[in-house]
Amino acid sequence: GYPGVSGPKGDLGPKGMKGDPGVVGERGLPGQGTTGATGPKGDQGDMGMTGMPGPCSPTVQSTFSAALLTSFPQPSRPVPFKRVIYNLNLHYNPDNGVYTAPVNGTYVFSYHLQVSTRMLKVGLFHNFEAVVRTTTPVEMNTASQQVVLSLSQGDWVWVQVKDITTNGMYTGSEASSTFSGFLLYPDRCDDMFGRDYTEKSFPDQDIPFGGP
Ligand SMILES: *[C@@H]1O[C@H](CO)[C@@H](O)[C@H](O)[C@H]1NC(C)=O
């Protein structure tokens, strides 16, 4: 006999199983891109807090201390403390007992007065007005005050006794009466010493104890 003709193509066989993953390759070398262009400037930051004021070294210096040379000074006018202990820049006048403020600023004044023989009524004056006063009994007392004042350039400050019967202001070999003052700080740091400063001449007249 003869061999028969070829049969039809068989059906597609079943799908094979998934193969195992391949081995990870070696890491490549890093790339070499060029540097990018500079970015735009950032916005300005918020304003910082105000700093502490810097150190102010006053260009004006003014301070004095003076003591009484003669007991029982004339009343109703500035007491001249004639023995100058210290008088930096000479704003205190020992001839008439008047201190003249060289600049606008804050000042400190004090008096420490020995009292003997009579009582003492005394005051610290600022431009003809008593700012503080002291009254003491008769014998061996101390009259004292300290005040802080805001003064304008050219203002006057002095110590004044009320009248002749209340004038126990005393000085002796074992007892001093003093008047002192100083500029604590000027209103403005940039005030130059002596600028626009011309000392007014203090009127040579009696000044009532109470002032206006
Ligand atoms: C000082 O103070 C007075 C007011 O008390 C003012 O008129 C004057 O301008 C001040 N002077 C200076 C130099 O600041």
The ligand as a MOL file (V3000), in Angstrom:
LIG
                    3D

  0  0  0     0  0            999 V3000
M  V30 BEGIN CTAB
M  V30 COUNTS 14 14 0 0 0
M  V30 BEGIN ATOM
M  V30 1 C 16.3250 122.6070 74.2670 0
M  V30 2 O 15.0150 122.5150 74.7730 0
M  V30 3 C 14.1920 123.5840 74.4030 0
M  V30 4 C 12.8560 123.3920 75.0880 0
M  V30 5 O 13.0160 123.1460 76.4400 0
M  V30 6 C 14.0380 123.6230 72.9050 0
M  V30 7 O 13.2630 124.7400 72.5370 0
M  V30 8 C 15.4100 123.7140 72.2760 0
M  V30 9 O 15.2830 123.6310 70.8730 0
M  V30 10 C 16.3040 122.6100 72.7690 0
M  V30 11 N 17.6300 122.8200 72.2530 0
M  V30 12 C 18.3390 121.8520 71.7090 0
M  V30 13 C 19.7120 122.2220 71.2530 0
M  V30 14 O 17.9200 120.7160 71.5690 0
M  V30 END ATOM
M  V30 BEGIN BOND
M  V30 1 1 1 2
M  V30 2 1 1 10
M  V30 3 1 2 3
M  V30 4 1 3 4
M  V30 5 1 3 6
M  V30 6 1 4 5
M  V30 7 1 6 7
M  V30 8 1 6 8
M  V30 9 1 8 9
M  V30 10 1 8 10
M  V30 11 1 10 11
M  V30 12 1 11 12
M  V30 13 1 12 13
M  V30 14 2 12 14
M  V30 END BOND
M  V30 END CTAB
M  END
